[in-house]
Amino acid sequence: MSQLIGSQMFHWWQYYNDRQLSMKENLDEVFNTLCEAGYTAWEDSISSEEEAEHLGLMLKKYGLQLPSVYANSSLHEDDWEISAQSVIQQANWAKSLGATILVTNPNPINWSDPVDKSDAQLRRQGAALSVLTMELAGIGMTLAYHTHAPEMRQAAREFHHMLLSTRDVGMKFCLDFHWLYRGAGDSHVALEDLIDLYGDRIVTTHIRQSHAGVWSESLEEGDLDYAILAKQLSSLGYSGNLIVENAREEGTTIANSMLDAYTVSREFVESTFLG
């Protein structure tokens, strides 16, 4: 199938947040820029029916597809069903807009301190993801597990358990190249090995680059050798979405407009993954 090149919303949220503006209220500007930069898809988060309706109008206006959405979740405590029901609601809104994949990254105990989940909490979270996988399948949606760096601590015990404990129910995987790379101590070898281990479950991607460990505003040559990674995905038969998720953090060099940054990034994805 033809692979969609899309943009994740996070970088755009950063851009407007820095200016004390709402990204959701500026989708006209966002989508106009993305269309000019040559994108065909968008990945967002949806928190209300009103947001879903507005997003649907904007997608139709600019001819963009919504193949996937991102939903936060908290699934390691006894009240996990509350969060699970919220994810299911978001999946229903997303499906009405054409999405077939819901990406979720279960929250860590603490985003700033390295507090690890207990074995009991890991088992509970894995069981919750299994329930979500089956519930979403029932409405024609695919659940894709996503990680940040915390899941990679302690021999990646959380990361591996989530994927292994949900294997039989069919949970899939959102391959976020850079978070796996960072979570593994900036190891390209570890990133390649993880793709080999779970490549048959990848249904979507998040693509980001860095220089000397610091995120870059666009996709270009850098710490991650995407030529190697693209060849690896190709050998696995991957034909899913290619979602650009540029971002900035402390130390990121901002030298281009968003239009220029995203045009360069789209050209990089096309030449590297589709060339």
N, C-alpha and C positions, 0 to 999 in steps of 0.2 A: 504494500500500500504506500501511497505518497506520505512522506514524513512531514508533519507540521513543525514549523519553527515558530515558537511562541516566546512570550515574555512572562516571567513571574512578577507578581505585584510588589515584592518586598523593596526593591530598589526605588520604585516609584513612591512607595509609602515614605521611605527615608527622605526622598527629594522634597516632597511636599511638607512633611513634618518639620524639616529644617527651616522651612519658610512659614511655619505656623499656619499651614493650610491643610485642608482635607483632601486626600487623594480621591476619595469617593465622589467629592463634589467637583473634581477636575478631570473626570474621565474623558470628556470631549478633547481636552488638550493631550492627555495620555494616548488615547487611541488614534488621534490625528497624527501624532508623532510616530507611533508604531507603524501605522499604515505607510507613512512616508518613508520609514526606514525599511519597509519590505516584509513586515511580519504578518502572519495569518492567524495567530492564536494568542490567547491570553489565559493565565492562571490566576485566579482571585480567591478570596475568602468571602463567604456570604454569612452575615449574622442576623438577617431579618428578611421577612417577605418583601418589605419595601426595597431593601437593597437588591434583592433578586429581580424585582420588576424593573428597577432603574438600570441594572446591569444588562438585562435582556434587551431593553430599548437601545442602549449604547452599542451592544454587540451587533444588533441588526443594522443600526445606522452606519457602522463602519465595516460591516461584512467580516467581522472577526469570529472565529470559533472559540468555544470554551471546552476543550477536551477534558480538563481536569480542574479540580478545586482543592484548596488546602484548608484543612480544619484542625484546630487545636483540640487536644484531648488530655484528660487526666484519668488514668485507668488503673493505677496501682493501689488505690485504697478501697475500703469496703463500699464506698458510695459511687463506684465507677459507673454504675448504670445511669446516673444522672448525666454524666459526660457522654456516655454512649448514645443516649437518646438525643442529645444535642447534635451529635455527629450525624445520626440518621436523619434528623430534620434538615440539616444542611445538605445532605446527599439528595434528599427529595427536591429541594430548591434547585440544586445544581443540575439534576437530571432534567428538570423542566426547561433548562437552558441548553440542553444538548450534551452535557458532560457525561462521561462514562466511567471516570476514575475519580476517587476521592483519596487524597493524600493526607495522612495524619502522622504526627510525631508526638507520641505520648510524652507529656511534660516530665522533666526530671524533678526530684524532690526540691532542689534548689538550683537556680540558674547560675548563681555566682560562686557558690561553695561546692567543693567536690564531695557531696554526700551521696553514697551509693544506696540503691534499693536493696532490701533484704531478699533472700531467696523466696520467701512467702509473697512478697510484693511482686517479684518478677513472675512467679507462677500466676498470680492473680491478673496481672497485666496481659500475659500471654493468653490466658483464658478469655479475657475481655476482648482482645483483638480477634480471637476465633469467633466469638459471638457476633462481633461487628462485621466480620467478613461474610458470615452466613446471612445476616440481616440485610446487608447491602446487596448481596447476590440476589436476594429475593426481590429486589426492586430493579434489578438489571444494572447494578453499579459494582465496580471493582474497588476493593480496598487496597491501597498501596502504602506500605510502611516506609517512613522516612526517619533519618537520624540526624542529630547534631553531634557534637563532640562527646558529651557526657556518656552516651551509650557505649563508647569505645573504651572506657576505663576498665581496669581489672580483667585483662584478657578479653575485652569486648563481651563480657558475660551477658549484659543486657541485650546487645545487638544480636548475638547468636541465638539466645533463647527465644527472642521474639520471632525470628525467622524459622527456627527449627520447630517450635511448638505450634506453629500455625501452618506448617507445610501441608498437612493432610486436608485442611479445610480450604486451601487455595488462596491464602493471602499472598499478595504480590509485593513488589519492591519498587520504590522510587529511588533511583540511583542518583544521589547527590554527590557528585565526584569530590568536591572540595571538602565537604564536612567529613567524609570518610578519610580523606587524605590528612586533614588536620587532626582528626580524632586519633589517627594512628601515628601521631608524632611526625607529621609531614613525611610520611613514607610512601613513595610511589609503588614500591614492591608490595606493601600491604594492600594498597588500593587495588592493584592488579589481581592479587590473590583473592580479595573479597568479591571482585567481579567474576572471577572464575568459579568461586563457590556458589554464588547466588544468581549468576547471570541469566539462568533460565526463568527467573521470576521477575525480571525487570520489565515494567510496563510503561515507565516514563522516566524522564531525567531532569535534573537541575544542573546547569552548567555555569561554573564560575572560575575565574582565574586569580592568581596572586603573583606578587613579585617579592622574593625574600620573605615569604610567609604573610604578606599584607595584601588584602584584597585589592584588585584593580577595578577601575570603573568600566572596563570593557574587556571583551575577549580578544586575546592576542597570545603570542608566545610568552611563556612564563614558567612558573614552577611545575605545573602539570603539563606533561607531554601529551596533548590531546590527539596527536597523530597515532601514538601507540594505543591510546584508549579507544579511539574510533575504530581502529583495526580490530581491537579485541571485541568490541560490540558487534562489528560486522561478522566476525567469525562465529558469534553466538546466534546470528540470524536476527538481531534486533532491528525492528522496523517501526518502532514507536516514536512518540513525540520527542522533540529536542527543545527543551525549555531553558531559555537564557535567564539566569538569575544573577545579574551583576549586583554588586553591593559596595558600600563604603564602610570603613571603620577607621579608627585612629591610625593615621599614617598614610591613608589612601590619597594618591595624587589625583586631583580633579582638574583636568586640563581641557575637557571637551564639553560641548552641549550634550544634552540627553539624545538629541537626534543623531549627532555624530557618533556618540558612544554606542548607540544601538544599531546604527548602520554598519559600523565596523564589526560589531559582534555578530550580526546576521551574516555578513560576508565571511567571517571566520568559521562559523558553523557550517555554512554551505560548502566551503572549500575543504574543510577538515572531515566532516561527517558524510557529505553527499558528493564530494568531488570525485 
